Amino acid sequence: MPNIASAKKNMRKSRAAQVRNRAQRSTLRTALKKARAENAPPEAMAVAVTLLDRAARKGLVHPNAAARRKSRMAKAAKKAAA
């Protein structure tokens, strides 16, 4: 346990960020699973894309990882439609 005030504050901040990140990552994963599901509505993919963009912008996932996932989802949706 830190003794210095700034270290205590950093610990509080990192805990809060950890909780926030965990919740956002869970929401993102759930949306991705719903978008990948059989006969998923187009709205599910739109929600997943929005969450991926937001996660990349906030630093939750790497921007290239978000782009890769969006690309693969679009490719799968195109294949399913054909």
Secondary structure by P-SEA (a helix, b strand, c coil): ccccaaaaaaaaaaaaaaaaaaaaaaaaaaaaaaaacccccaaaaaaaaaaaaaaaaaccccaaaaaaaaaaaaaaaaaaac
